[in-house]
Amino acid sequence: MTASDAYGVLTEPTTLKIQRLLPGPVERVWAYLTDSDLRRQWLAAGDMRLEPGAPFEFVWRNDELSDKPGPRPDGYDEEMRMRSHVVEADPPRKLVIAWQGSGDVSFELEPRGKQVLLTIVHRQLPDRDTLLEVAAGWHMHLDILVARANGGAPAPFWDGWSRLHRDYDERLPA
């Protein structure tokens, strides 16, 4: 994947698709999606039963995702929480979760030799502001996942998120 491939794209006006190539095997990447201790290193903590309808709560602490996260933008708390539930689970290939009462997010894993293609599709984003926040968020969280999966140090979270928010504002249609 090239640097420009790292950016999410709109597949429909309210649907964002973003992909990353990660070191395999697929079971390892699946664990980064479903194991709270691994997921908290790049996204959010929260125990999750892999059964349709099973409730869970994501707990984001983005300041903890990198050594020097940069200044947190106004309006973002040190900790954010979201209650949700599993919509579909097909280990270790596909996970779909509900997102804040509207829409859903799917995570699909596809082996590519010794690597795994992770495709995230976030559906039913309600407005442009949310779309920009979500696009920058998924992009930065996935950059951190790539760094962690490759044994590297992640870039500063909030510095990257702020830059990506501006990038997506220019890239995505108004």
LOSE-894271 format. One line per field, with one value per atom (N, C-alpha, C, O): residue in one letter; residue number from 1; chain; x, y, z; atom name. Coordinates in steps of 0.05 Angstrom, whole numbers, plus 5000, padded with zeros to 4 digits. Layout:
BEGIN
residuo = c(a_...)
num = c(NUM_...)
cadena = c(A_...)
u = c(X_...)
v = c(Y_...)
w = c(Z_...)
atomo = c(CA_...)
***
This chain:
BEGIN
residuo = c(m_m_m_m_t_t_t_t_a_a_a_a_s_s_s_s_d_d_d_d_a_a_a_a_y_y_y_y_g_g_g_g_v_v_v_v_l_l_l_l_t_t_t_t_e_e_e_e_p_p_p_p_t_t_t_t_t_t_t_t_l_l_l_l_k_k_k_k_i_i_i_i_q_q_q_q_r_r_r_r_l_l_l_l_l_l_l_l_p_p_p_p_g_g_g_g_p_p_p_p_v_v_v_v_e_e_e_e_r_r_r_r_v_v_v_v_w_w_w_w_a_a_a_a_y_y_y_y_l_l_l_l_t_t_t_t_d_d_d_d_s_s_s_s_d_d_d_d_l_l_l_l_r_r_r_r_r_r_r_r_q_q_q_q_w_w_w_w_l_l_l_l_a_a_a_a_a_a_a_a_g_g_g_g_d_d_d_d_m_m_m_m_r_r_r_r_l_l_l_l_e_e_e_e_p_p_p_p_g_g_g_g_a_a_a_a_p_p_p_p_f_f_f_f_e_e_e_e_f_f_f_f_v_v_v_v_w_w_w_w_r_r_r_r_n_n_n_n_d_d_d_d_e_e_e_e_l_l_l_l_s_s_s_s_d_d_d_d_k_k_k_k_p_p_p_p_g_g_g_g_p_p_p_p_r_r_r_r_p_p_p_p_d_d_d_d_g_g_g_g_y_y_y_y_d_d_d_d_e_e_e_e_e_e_e_e_m_m_m_m_r_r_r_r_m_m_m_m_r_r_r_r_s_s_s_s_h_h_h_h_v_v_v_v_v_v_v_v_e_e_e_e_a_a_a_a_d_d_d_d_p_p_p_p_p_p_p_p_r_r_r_r_k_k_k_k_l_l_l_l_v_v_v_v_i_i_i_i_a_a_a_a_w_w_w_w_q_q_q_q_g_g_g_g_s_s_s_s_g_g_g_g_d_d_d_d_v_v_v_v_s_s_s_s_f_f_f_f_e_e_e_e_l_l_l_l_e_e_e_e_p_p_p_p_r_r_r_r_g_g_g_g_k_k_k_k_q_q_q_q_v_v_v_v_l_l_l_l_l_l_l_l_t_t_t_t_i_i_i_i_v_v_v_v_h_h_h_h_r_r_r_r_q_q_q_q_l_l_l_l_p_p_p_p_d_d_d_d_r_r_r_r_d_d_d_d_t_t_t_t_l_l_l_l_l_l_l_l_e_e_e_e_v_v_v_v_a_a_a_a_a_a_a_a_g_g_g_g_w_w_w_w_h_h_h_h_m_m_m_m_h_h_h_h_l_l_l_l_d_d_d_d_i_i_i_i_l_l_l_l_v_v_v_v_a_a_a_a_r_r_r_r_a_a_a_a_n_n_n_n_g_g_g_g_g_g_g_g_a_a_a_a_p_p_p_p_a_a_a_a_p_p_p_p_f_f_f_f_w_w_w_w_d_d_d_d_g_g_g_g_w_w_w_w_s_s_s_s_r_r_r_r_l_l_l_l_h_h_h_h_r_r_r_r_d_d_d_d_y_y_y_y_d_d_d_d_e_e_e_e_r_r_r_r_l_l_l_l_p_p_p_p_a_a_a_a)
num = c(1_1_1_1_2_2_2_2_3_3_3_3_4_4_4_4_5_5_5_5_6_6_6_6_7_7_7_7_8_8_8_8_9_9_9_9_10_10_10_10_11_11_11_11_12_12_12_12_13_13_13_13_14_14_14_14_15_15_15_15_16_16_16_16_17_17_17_17_18_18_18_18_19_19_19_19_20_20_20_20_21_21_21_21_22_22_22_22_23_23_23_23_24_24_24_24_25_25_25_25_26_26_26_26_27_27_27_27_28_28_28_28_29_29_29_29_30_30_30_30_31_31_31_31_32_32_32_32_33_33_33_33_34_34_34_34_35_35_35_35_36_36_36_36_37_37_37_37_38_38_38_38_39_39_39_39_40_40_40_40_41_41_41_41_42_42_42_42_43_43_43_43_44_44_44_44_45_45_45_45_46_46_46_46_47_47_47_47_48_48_48_48_49_49_49_49_50_50_50_50_51_51_51_51_52_52_52_52_53_53_53_53_54_54_54_54_55_55_55_55_56_56_56_56_57_57_57_57_58_58_58_58_59_59_59_59_60_60_60_60_61_61_61_61_62_62_62_62_63_63_63_63_64_64_64_64_65_65_65_65_66_66_66_66_67_67_67_67_68_68_68_68_69_69_69_69_70_70_70_70_71_71_71_71_72_72_72_72_73_73_73_73_74_74_74_74_75_75_75_75_76_76_76_76_77_77_77_77_78_78_78_78_79_79_79_79_80_80_80_80_81_81_81_81_82_82_82_82_83_83_83_83_84_84_84_84_85_85_85_85_86_86_86_86_87_87_87_87_88_88_88_88_89_89_89_89_90_90_90_90_91_91_91_91_92_92_92_92_93_93_93_93_94_94_94_94_95_95_95_95_96_96_96_96_97_97_97_97_98_98_98_98_99_99_99_99_100_100_100_100_101_101_101_101_102_102_102_102_103_103_103_103_104_104_104_104_105_105_105_105_106_106_106_106_107_107_107_107_108_108_108_108_109_109_109_109_110_110_110_110_111_111_111_111_112_112_112_112_113_113_113_113_114_114_114_114_115_115_115_115_116_116_116_116_117_117_117_117_118_118_118_118_119_119_119_119_120_120_120_120_121_121_121_121_122_122_122_122_123_123_123_123_124_124_124_124_125_125_125_125_126_126_126_126_127_127_127_127_128_128_128_128_129_129_129_129_130_130_130_130_131_131_131_131_132_132_132_132_133_133_133_133_134_134_134_134_135_135_135_135_136_136_136_136_137_137_137_137_138_138_138_138_139_139_139_139_140_140_140_140_141_141_141_141_142_142_142_142_143_143_143_143_144_144_144_144_145_145_145_145_146_146_146_146_147_147_147_147_148_148_148_148_149_149_149_149_150_150_150_150_151_151_151_151_152_152_152_152_153_153_153_153_154_154_154_154_155_155_155_155_156_156_156_156_157_157_157_157_158_158_158_158_159_159_159_159_160_160_160_160_161_161_161_161_162_162_162_162_163_163_163_163_164_164_164_164_165_165_165_165_166_166_166_166_167_167_167_167_168_168_168_168_169_169_169_169_170_170_170_170_171_171_171_171_172_172_172_172_173_173_173_173_174_174_174_174)
cadena = c(A_A_A_A_A_A_A_A_A_A_A_A_A_A_A_A_A_A_A_A_A_A_A_A_A_A_A_A_A_A_A_A_A_A_A_A_A_A_A_A_A_A_A_A_A_A_A_A_A_A_A_A_A_A_A_A_A_A_A_A_A_A_A_A_A_A_A_A_A_A_A_A_A_A_A_A_A_A_A_A_A_A_A_A_A_A_A_A_A_A_A_A_A_A_A_A_A_A_A_A_A_A_A_A_A_A_A_A_A_A_A_A_A_A_A_A_A_A_A_A_A_A_A_A_A_A_A_A_A_A_A_A_A_A_A_A_A_A_A_A_A_A_A_A_A_A_A_A_A_A_A_A_A_A_A_A_A_A_A_A_A_A_A_A_A_A_A_A_A_A_A_A_A_A_A_A_A_A_A_A_A_A_A_A_A_A_A_A_A_A_A_A_A_A_A_A_A_A_A_A_A_A_A_A_A_A_A_A_A_A_A_A_A_A_A_A_A_A_A_A_A_A_A_A_A_A_A_A_A_A_A_A_A_A_A_A_A_A_A_A_A_A_A_A_A_A_A_A_A_A_A_A_A_A_A_A_A_A_A_A_A_A_A_A_A_A_A_A_A_A_A_A_A_A_A_A_A_A_A_A_A_A_A_A_A_A_A_A_A_A_A_A_A_A_A_A_A_A_A_A_A_A_A_A_A_A_A_A_A_A_A_A_A_A_A_A_A_A_A_A_A_A_A_A_A_A_A_A_A_A_A_A_A_A_A_A_A_A_A_A_A_A_A_A_A_A_A_A_A_A_A_A_A_A_A_A_A_A_A_A_A_A_A_A_A_A_A_A_A_A_A_A_A_A_A_A_A_A_A_A_A_A_A_A_A_A_A_A_A_A_A_A_A_A_A_A_A_A_A_A_A_A_A_A_A_A_A_A_A_A_A_A_A_A_A_A_A_A_A_A_A_A_A_A_A_A_A_A_A_A_A_A_A_A_A_A_A_A_A_A_A_A_A_A_A_A_A_A_A_A_A_A_A_A_A_A_A_A_A_A_A_A_A_A_A_A_A_A_A_A_A_A_A_A_A_A_A_A_A_A_A_A_A_A_A_A_A_A_A_A_A_A_A_A_A_A_A_A_A_A_A_A_A_A_A_A_A_A_A_A_A_A_A_A_A_A_A_A_A_A_A_A_A_A_A_A_A_A_A_A_A_A_A_A_A_A_A_A_A_A_A_A_A_A_A_A_A_A_A_A_A_A_A_A_A_A_A_A_A_A_A_A_A_A_A_A_A_A_A_A_A_A_A_A_A_A_A_A_A_A_A_A_A_A_A_A_A_A_A_A_A_A_A_A_A_A_A_A_A_A_A_A_A_A_A_A_A_A_A_A_A_A_A_A_A_A_A_A_A_A_A_A_A_A_A_A_A_A_A_A_A_A_A_A_A_A_A_A_A_A_A_A_A_A_A_A_A_A_A_A_A_A_A_A_A_A_A_A_A_A_A_A_A_A_A_A_A_A_A_A_A_A_A_A_A_A_A_A_A_A_A_A_A_A_A_A_A_A_A_A_A_A_A_A_A_A)
u = c(5017_5000_5018_5039_5009_5024_5013_4992_5026_5017_4989_4973_4984_4957_4936_4912_4944_4925_4916_4895_4932_4926_4901_4889_4894_4870_4845_4843_4825_4799_4785_4791_4766_4750_4721_4713_4705_4676_4666_4671_4653_4641_4612_4601_4600_4574_4576_4595_4557_4559_4563_4574_4553_4555_4571_4568_4587_4602_4632_4639_4648_4677_4690_4683_4708_4724_4753_4763_4767_4796_4809_4798_4834_4847_4876_4888_4887_4915_4924_4910_4950_4963_4980_4996_4975_4988_5003_4997_5024_5038_5019_5005_5019_5001_5013_5034_5001_4978_4951_4950_4930_4904_4895_4881_4902_4894_4906_4894_4930_4944_4929_4924_4922_4907_4879_4870_4866_4840_4843_4825_4864_4868_4870_4860_4883_4884_4857_4853_4838_4811_4793_4776_4798_4779_4789_4772_4815_4826_4829_4843_4816_4816_4844_4850_4862_4889_4904_4920_4901_4914_4900_4914_4873_4859_4864_4864_4867_4871_4898_4901_4917_4942_4940_4958_4917_4915_4887_4885_4867_4840_4827_4828_4815_4799_4798_4797_4797_4794_4765_4747_4759_4732_4729_4735_4721_4717_4693_4674_4696_4676_4671_4690_4646_4638_4631_4616_4641_4637_4612_4613_4589_4563_4545_4545_4529_4510_4492_4481_4490_4474_4489_4479_4513_4528_4536_4549_4529_4536_4565_4577_4577_4604_4606_4588_4627_4633_4662_4680_4666_4692_4700_4684_4725_4736_4761_4782_4759_4782_4798_4787_4824_4843_4865_4888_4858_4876_4903_4923_4903_4928_4948_4972_4939_4957_4968_4983_4959_4966_4994_5005_5006_5033_5047_5034_5074_5089_5083_5079_5082_5077_5053_5057_5029_5005_5000_4986_5012_5006_4982_4969_4976_4953_4926_4921_4909_4883_4865_4864_4851_4834_4811_4802_4802_4779_4755_4750_4741_4717_4722_4703_4747_4754_4764_4782_4751_4758_4782_4788_4795_4817_4807_4821_4782_4770_4742_4726_4737_4711_4701_4716_4674_4662_4639_4626_4635_4613_4602_4617_4577_4564_4555_4547_4558_4552_4544_4541_4542_4538_4549_4552_4554_4564_4540_4519_4544_4523_4529_4510_4554_4562_4591_4607_4596_4624_4629_4614_4649_4657_4688_4703_4697_4725_4740_4728_4764_4777_4776_4796_4753_4751_4735_4742_4713_4696_4683_4675_4682_4669_4654_4664_4628_4612_4601_4590_4603_4593_4575_4578_4555_4538_4554_4573_4547_4562_4544_4529_4544_4529_4500_4489_4487_4458_4450_4427_4469_4462_4485_4508_4480_4501_4517_4511_4538_4555_4583_4587_4601_4629_4635_4631_4645_4654_4684_4696_4696_4724_4727_4717_4740_4743_4773_4788_4781_4809_4812_4797_4832_4837_4867_4883_4875_4903_4914_4902_4939_4953_4982_4999_4987_5013_5018_5003_5041_5048_5035_5039_5020_5007_4976_4966_4963_4934_4923_4932_4904_4890_4867_4848_4868_4846_4830_4840_4804_4786_4765_4751_4763_4743_4724_4731_4698_4677_4659_4647_4657_4640_4616_4619_4592_4568_4550_4551_4535_4514_4526_4515_4547_4557_4538_4532_4528_4505_4510_4491_4535_4540_4570_4586_4576_4604_4624_4645_4616_4633_4640_4663_4620_4625_4642_4661_4637_4653_4683_4700_4689_4717_4730_4753_4715_4726_4731_4752_4712_4715_4737_4753_4739_4760_4787_4805_4791_4817_4822_4845_4802_4805_4813_4833_4798_4805_4833_4849_4839_4866_4888_4907_4885_4906_4908_4929_4885_4884_4897_4912_4892_4904_4934_4949_4943_4972_4985_5007_4972_4983_4983_5002_4961_4960_4983_4997_4988_5010_5037_5053_5041_5066_5069_5090_5048_5048_5053_5069_5038_5040_5068_5077_5082_5109_5130_5154_5122_5142_5154_5175_5141_5151_5137_5118_5147_5134_5114_5121_5090_5070_5076_5088_5067_5069_5050_5031_5055_5037_5008_5002_4990_4963_4949_4940_4948_4932_4944_4930_4971_4983_4975_4968_4977_4969_4939_4932_4922_4893_4887_4871_4899_4893_4901_4887_4925_4934_4916_4909_4909_4891_4863_4851_4853_4827_4828_4809_4849_4852_4855_4842_4870_4874_4847_4840_4831_4805_4786_4769_4788_4771_4776_4758_4801_4808_4802_4795_4804_4802_4773_4766_4756_4729_4710_4713_4691_4672_4656_4648_4650_4634_4605_4589)
v = c(4976_5000_5025_5025_5045_5070_5089_5084_5112_5131_5141_5145_5146_5156_5134_5140_5108_5087_5086_5074_5098_5097_5113_5109_5132_5149_5133_5118_5138_5127_5140_5162_5125_5135_5132_5114_5149_5146_5127_5131_5106_5087_5095_5087_5110_5122_5148_5152_5166_5192_5190_5208_5169_5166_5141_5132_5130_5106_5110_5117_5105_5108_5080_5063_5076_5051_5058_5076_5043_5048_5021_5003_5018_4992_4995_5016_4973_4972_4943_4924_4941_4915_4911_4928_4889_4884_4857_4840_4854_4829_4808_4813_4784_4762_4746_4754_4724_4712_4725_4743_4717_4729_4727_4745_4705_4702_4724_4733_4732_4753_4780_4794_4786_4811_4810_4829_4787_4783_4789_4802_4780_4786_4816_4825_4831_4860_4873_4895_4860_4870_4863_4878_4839_4828_4826_4824_4825_4823_4851_4868_4857_4884_4894_4917_4877_4886_4894_4914_4880_4887_4911_4929_4911_4932_4959_4980_4959_4985_4998_5022_4982_4993_5010_5025_5007_5022_5035_5054_5026_5037_5043_5066_5022_5026_5000_4978_5001_4978_4970_4985_4946_4937_4908_4899_4892_4863_4860_4874_4839_4835_4805_4789_4797_4769_4769_4786_4749_4748_4733_4713_4744_4733_4755_4777_4751_4772_4781_4764_4807_4818_4823_4837_4812_4815_4844_4856_4856_4883_4886_4867_4909_4916_4946_4961_4955_4984_4988_4976_5007_5016_5038_5056_5038_5060_5070_5056_5094_5107_5124_5139_5120_5138_5145_5135_5162_5168_5180_5178_5194_5205_5184_5189_5159_5137_5121_5102_5128_5111_5116_5100_5139_5145_5160_5171_5159_5171_5201_5211_5216_5244_5249_5254_5248_5249_5276_5278_5298_5324_5335_5321_5361_5373_5362_5359_5355_5345_5368_5389_5365_5386_5393_5376_5418_5426_5407_5399_5400_5384_5354_5338_5346_5318_5313_5326_5294_5287_5268_5255_5266_5247_5219_5201_5214_5187_5190_5207_5173_5173_5144_5125_5142_5115_5113_5133_5089_5083_5055_5036_5054_5028_5018_5034_4992_4981_4952_4942_4939_4910_4897_4911_4872_4857_4851_4842_4857_4851_4824_4808_4819_4794_4788_4806_4762_4754_4727_4708_4727_4704_4701_4707_4691_4689_4671_4651_4678_4703_4720_4731_4722_4736_4762_4782_4763_4786_4792_4774_4818_4828_4853_4870_4854_4878_4886_4870_4912_4923_4947_4961_4951_4975_4999_4996_5023_5047_5069_5080_5074_5096_5097_5119_5075_5075_5078_5075_5085_5087_5078_5086_5062_5052_5030_5021_5021_5000_5003_5018_4987_4986_4956_4940_4950_4922_4922_4940_4900_4895_4868_4848_4868_4843_4838_4857_4813_4805_4786_4767_4792_4775_4769_4788_4744_4737_4745_4741_4756_4763_4754_4769_4728_4717_4717_4706_4729_4731_4755_4760_4770_4794_4790_4771_4809_4808_4836_4856_4836_4861_4865_4849_4887_4895_4916_4937_4911_4930_4938_4921_4964_4975_4991_5008_4986_5001_5012_4997_5038_5052_5064_5082_5054_5061_5081_5082_5096_5114_5137_5142_5149_5172_5195_5202_5208_5226_5253_5265_5263_5290_5293_5276_5315_5319_5322_5311_5336_5339_5312_5306_5295_5268_5252_5238_5254_5240_5248_5230_5274_5282_5272_5264_5273_5263_5233_5224_5218_5189_5182_5164_5195_5189_5194_5177_5217_5223_5203_5194_5196_5177_5149_5138_5138_5111_5111_5093_5132_5134_5133_5118_5150_5152_5127_5117_5116_5091_5069_5053_5067_5046_5050_5031_5075_5080_5070_5059_5074_5064_5033_5021_5021_4992_4981_4962_4993_4985_4987_4968_5009_5012_4991_4978_4987_4966_4938_4923_4932_4905_4900_4877_4921_4918_4923_4924_4926_4930_4958_4961_4977_5005_5022_5014_5047_5067_5083_5093_5086_5102_5132_5142_5145_5174_5187_5174_5212_5226_5226_5235_5216_5212_5238_5241_5257_5281_5299_5312_5300_5315_5303_5317_5276_5263_5266_5271_5263_5266_5294_5296_5314_5342_5346_5358_5336_5339_5324_5334_5299_5283_5295_5293_5307_5321_5342_5345_5358_5378_5365_5374_5344_5329_5319_5323_5307_5296_5318_5315_5341_5364_5372_5381_5370_5377_5355_5360_5330_5307_5298_5291_5299_5289_5310_5334_5303_5322_5336_5323_5361_5377_5369_5380)
w = c(5000_5000_5000_5013_4986_4985_5007_5019_5011_5031_5024_5042_4998_4991_4994_4999_4992_4997_5027_5033_5044_5073_5079_5100_5062_5067_5062_5043_5079_5075_5051_5043_5040_5017_5023_5038_5011_5013_4992_4968_5000_4981_4975_4955_4993_4991_5007_5022_5004_5018_5048_5060_5061_5090_5098_5121_5080_5086_5080_5058_5101_5098_5098_5114_5080_5078_5081_5067_5098_5102_5106_5119_5095_5096_5106_5103_5117_5124_5120_5124_5112_5109_5134_5141_5148_5174_5173_5157_5190_5191_5203_5223_5190_5199_5221_5233_5226_5212_5220_5237_5207_5210_5240_5250_5254_5282_5299_5319_5292_5307_5304_5323_5280_5275_5288_5299_5286_5299_5329_5340_5341_5370_5375_5396_5357_5361_5359_5370_5346_5344_5367_5376_5379_5398_5426_5445_5431_5458_5469_5458_5492_5503_5508_5503_5519_5526_5501_5501_5479_5454_5440_5430_5440_5427_5440_5427_5467_5481_5473_5477_5461_5453_5427_5421_5413_5388_5384_5368_5399_5396_5422_5432_5434_5459_5474_5462_5500_5517_5518_5509_5528_5532_5526_5503_5545_5541_5522_5522_5505_5484_5480_5475_5484_5477_5448_5438_5434_5404_5397_5384_5406_5401_5392_5404_5371_5362_5385_5399_5388_5409_5435_5453_5438_5463_5467_5450_5490_5496_5504_5514_5499_5508_5510_5501_5522_5523_5515_5525_5496_5489_5507_5513_5516_5533_5519_5518_5508_5494_5514_5529_5512_5527_5507_5509_5488_5466_5474_5461_5498_5508_5514_5514_5519_5526_5503_5506_5478_5455_5445_5430_5452_5444_5466_5484_5466_5488_5491_5514_5469_5470_5451_5427_5462_5444_5430_5411_5441_5430_5445_5460_5440_5454_5445_5421_5464_5458_5449_5461_5426_5416_5436_5451_5435_5451_5446_5423_5467_5465_5467_5467_5470_5473_5502_5511_5515_5543_5543_5523_5566_5570_5566_5556_5574_5570_5557_5565_5537_5524_5525_5523_5528_5529_5509_5503_5499_5481_5486_5485_5493_5496_5468_5451_5463_5437_5440_5462_5417_5418_5392_5372_5394_5371_5352_5362_5327_5307_5294_5290_5287_5274_5281_5283_5286_5291_5276_5280_5259_5244_5247_5229_5271_5277_5257_5249_5248_5252_5227_5218_5215_5189_5190_5176_5206_5204_5231_5246_5238_5262_5254_5241_5262_5258_5285_5300_5290_5315_5309_5289_5327_5325_5334_5350_5323_5330_5340_5324_5365_5378_5369_5364_5368_5363_5334_5327_5316_5288_5271_5276_5252_5235_5248_5270_5234_5244_5232_5214_5243_5234_5230_5247_5206_5200_5198_5187_5208_5206_5191_5201_5168_5153_5149_5143_5153_5151_5127_5125_5111_5087_5086_5082_5088_5086_5059_5038_5059_5035_5039_5046_5033_5038_5068_5084_5076_5105_5118_5142_5103_5113_5114_5103_5126_5128_5120_5131_5102_5095_5114_5114_5129_5146_5132_5125_5128_5116_5137_5148_5142_5161_5144_5128_5148_5135_5157_5172_5158_5178_5163_5146_5169_5154_5170_5195_5155_5165_5183_5204_5173_5187_5183_5160_5204_5202_5189_5178_5190_5179_5173_5180_5160_5152_5175_5174_5196_5220_5231_5238_5234_5244_5225_5234_5200_5179_5182_5181_5185_5187_5212_5212_5235_5260_5258_5267_5247_5245_5225_5231_5203_5183_5195_5193_5208_5221_5243_5247_5258_5280_5271_5280_5252_5242_5230_5235_5214_5202_5223_5221_5243_5263_5280_5286_5288_5304_5288_5299_5262_5246_5242_5241_5240_5239_5264_5263_5287_5312_5313_5322_5303_5301_5284_5291_5261_5243_5258_5257_5272_5287_5309_5311_5324_5346_5334_5344_5313_5301_5290_5288_5282_5271_5292_5285_5317_5338_5340_5352_5327_5327_5347_5360_5349_5366_5350_5328_5360_5345_5346_5364_5325_5323_5344_5353_5352_5371_5361_5339_5378_5370_5362_5339_5380_5375_5354_5338_5352_5330_5303_5285_5301_5276_5270_5247_5291_5287_5276_5258_5288_5279_5250_5234_5243_5215_5196_5175_5204_5186_5184_5162_5205_5204_5182_5166_5181_5160_5133_5113_5131_5105_5095_5071_5112_5103_5096_5078_5109_5102_5073_5059_5064_5037_5017_4994_5026_5008_5003_4980_5023_5021_5011_5018_4994_4983_5005_5025_5001_5021_5019_5034)
atomo = c(N_CA_C_O_N_CA_C_O_N_CA_C_O_N_CA_C_O_N_CA_C_O_N_CA_C_O_N_CA_C_O_N_CA_C_O_N_CA_C_O_N_CA_C_O_N_CA_C_O_N_CA_C_O_N_CA_C_O_N_CA_C_O_N_CA_C_O_N_CA_C_O_N_CA_C_O_N_CA_C_O_N_CA_C_O_N_CA_C_O_N_CA_C_O_N_CA_C_O_N_CA_C_O_N_CA_C_O_N_CA_C_O_N_CA_C_O_N_CA_C_O_N_CA_C_O_N_CA_C_O_N_CA_C_O_N_CA_C_O_N_CA_C_O_N_CA_C_O_N_CA_C_O_N_CA_C_O_N_CA_C_O_N_CA_C_O_N_CA_C_O_N_CA_C_O_N_CA_C_O_N_CA_C_O_N_CA_C_O_N_CA_C_O_N_CA_C_O_N_CA_C_O_N_CA_C_O_N_CA_C_O_N_CA_C_O_N_CA_C_O_N_CA_C_O_N_CA_C_O_N_CA_C_O_N_CA_C_O_N_CA_C_O_N_CA_C_O_N_CA_C_O_N_CA_C_O_N_CA_C_O_N_CA_C_O_N_CA_C_O_N_CA_C_O_N_CA_C_O_N_CA_C_O_N_CA_C_O_N_CA_C_O_N_CA_C_O_N_CA_C_O_N_CA_C_O_N_CA_C_O_N_CA_C_O_N_CA_C_O_N_CA_C_O_N_CA_C_O_N_CA_C_O_N_CA_C_O_N_CA_C_O_N_CA_C_O_N_CA_C_O_N_CA_C_O_N_CA_C_O_N_CA_C_O_N_CA_C_O_N_CA_C_O_N_CA_C_O_N_CA_C_O_N_CA_C_O_N_CA_C_O_N_CA_C_O_N_CA_C_O_N_CA_C_O_N_CA_C_O_N_CA_C_O_N_CA_C_O_N_CA_C_O_N_CA_C_O_N_CA_C_O_N_CA_C_O_N_CA_C_O_N_CA_C_O_N_CA_C_O_N_CA_C_O_N_CA_C_O_N_CA_C_O_N_CA_C_O_N_CA_C_O_N_CA_C_O_N_CA_C_O_N_CA_C_O_N_CA_C_O_N_CA_C_O_N_CA_C_O_N_CA_C_O_N_CA_C_O_N_CA_C_O_N_CA_C_O_N_CA_C_O_N_CA_C_O_N_CA_C_O_N_CA_C_O_N_CA_C_O_N_CA_C_O_N_CA_C_O_N_CA_C_O_N_CA_C_O_N_CA_C_O_N_CA_C_O_N_CA_C_O_N_CA_C_O_N_CA_C_O_N_CA_C_O_N_CA_C_O_N_CA_C_O_N_CA_C_O_N_CA_C_O_N_CA_C_O_N_CA_C_O_N_CA_C_O_N_CA_C_O_N_CA_C_O_N_CA_C_O_N_CA_C_O_N_CA_C_O_N_CA_C_O_N_CA_C_O_N_CA_C_O_N_CA_C_O_N_CA_C_O_N_CA_C_O_N_CA_C_O_N_CA_C_O_N_CA_C_O_N_CA_C_O_N_CA_C_O_N_CA_C_O_N_CA_C_O_N_CA_C_O_N_CA_C_O_N_CA_C_O_N_CA_C_O_N_CA_C_O_N_CA_C_O_N_CA_C_O_N_CA_C_O_N_CA_C_O_N_CA_C_O_N_CA_C_O_N_CA_C_O_N_CA_C_O_N_CA_C_O_N_CA_C_O_N_CA_C_O_N_CA_C_O_N_CA_C_O_N_CA_C_O)
***
